[in-house]
Amino acid sequence: MGTVMRAHLCPVCGFGLEFEPWRGASAADEICPSCGIHFGYDDAAGGDGEKRAAIYGEWRQKWIAKGMPWSSVGQPPPSAWDPGENLARLTRR
């Protein structure tokens, strides 16, 4: 397969993250290198889980509309990076 499986999936794009996006009410203050969402900034929802889920859905649709580009300028995508497969992980959860 060639893809490193990580414990935490980005709730927007399904990319395997090396960090937990949120732990309770505390955001990681990290950016997903795949879709570019900044946890704790772009998804600030005042503690409202439903609102945060809606933000993820909107961000996902915008990212898909842009062609699902790799977001990180300083980090190249993994060789086996497949944004479509990553998105499919979200539906298999």
Backbone torsions as a table, in degrees:
resi	resn	phi	psi	omega
1	MET	NA	-44.9	174.2
2	GLY	84.7	-10.0	-179.1
3	THR	-96.6	133.8	177.0
4	VAL	-78.3	122.9	177.7
5	MET	-87.2	127.7	179.3
6	ARG	-115.9	158.7	-173.8
7	ALA	-69.3	-26.1	-173.7
8	HIS	-115.6	125.7	178.1
9	LEU	-99.3	142.0	172.7
10	CYS	-64.2	127.9	-179.0
11	PRO	-72.2	-7.4	176.9
12	VAL	-92.4	-53.1	-170.4
13	CYS	-116.2	-8.4	178.9
14	GLY	82.3	5.6	178.7
15	PHE	-67.8	140.4	178.0
16	GLY	-73.8	118.4	-177.0
17	LEU	-99.5	153.7	176.2
18	GLU	-89.2	6.3	-178.4
19	PHE	-142.7	159.6	176.2
20	GLU	-87.3	120.4	-176.3
21	PRO	-55.8	-43.0	179.2
22	TRP	-138.8	141.6	171.3
23	ARG	-126.5	101.8	-174.1
24	GLY	63.8	-123.6	-179.2
25	ALA	-94.0	6.2	-177.1
26	SER	-107.5	124.9	178.3
27	ALA	-85.5	154.2	179.1
28	ALA	-70.5	-22.6	-174.1
29	ASP	56.9	39.6	177.8
30	GLU	-121.2	165.2	-179.2
31	ILE	-116.9	134.3	175.0
32	CYS	-70.3	123.2	-179.1
33	PRO	-69.3	-19.7	-178.4
34	SER	-79.8	-59.4	-175.5
35	CYS	-101.3	-15.7	174.7
36	GLY	90.2	3.7	179.9
37	ILE	-68.5	138.1	179.1
38	HIS	-102.7	108.1	-176.4
39	PHE	-69.2	126.6	-177.9
40	GLY	97.4	-10.8	178.3
41	TYR	-119.5	-64.4	-178.9
42	ASP	-69.9	-24.6	-177.1
43	ASP	-112.1	22.2	177.2
44	ALA	-63.6	123.4	-175.2
45	ALA	-135.9	19.6	178.3
46	GLY	60.8	29.3	179.6
47	GLY	82.6	3.9	-179.0
48	ASP	-89.7	106.4	-178.0
49	GLY	-61.7	-37.5	178.9
50	GLU	-67.0	-40.6	178.9
51	LYS	-66.0	-39.7	178.4
52	ARG	-63.6	-41.9	178.3
53	ALA	-61.8	-38.5	177.6
54	ALA	-65.9	-38.9	177.1
55	ILE	-61.4	-43.6	179.2
56	TYR	-61.5	-41.8	179.3
57	GLY	-63.7	-42.6	178.3
58	GLU	-65.1	-44.2	-179.6
59	TRP	-62.0	-42.7	179.8
60	ARG	-59.5	-46.7	-179.0
61	GLN	-63.0	-39.6	178.0
62	LYS	-66.3	-40.9	179.7
63	TRP	-65.4	-42.4	177.6
64	ILE	-63.4	-43.0	-179.6
65	ALA	-61.9	-28.7	178.2
66	LYS	-81.8	-2.4	180.0
67	GLY	95.8	16.9	178.9
68	MET	53.7	53.1	-178.3
69	PRO	-74.6	153.6	171.3
70	TRP	-69.6	132.6	-171.4
71	SER	-92.2	-34.8	-173.4
72	SER	-72.2	124.8	177.4
73	VAL	-79.1	-37.0	-175.1
74	GLY	-88.8	-3.9	-177.3
75	GLN	-135.8	117.1	178.5
76	PRO	-70.3	155.2	178.0
77	PRO	-66.8	151.5	174.3
78	PRO	-57.9	151.5	-176.2
79	SER	-58.5	-32.0	-178.9
80	ALA	-101.0	19.9	-178.2
81	TRP	-60.4	126.5	-179.5
82	ASP	-136.9	95.9	-175.8
83	PRO	-59.5	-32.8	178.1
84	GLY	-65.7	-42.5	177.1
85	GLU	-66.3	-38.4	178.6
86	ASN	-62.3	-43.9	177.4
87	LEU	-61.0	-38.9	-179.7
88	ALA	-62.9	-30.2	177.8
89	ARG	-59.1	-36.1	-178.6
90	LEU	-63.5	-35.5	-179.0
91	THR	-80.3	-20.5	179.5
92	ARG	-87.5	-5.3	-178.0
93	ARG	-65.1	NA	NA
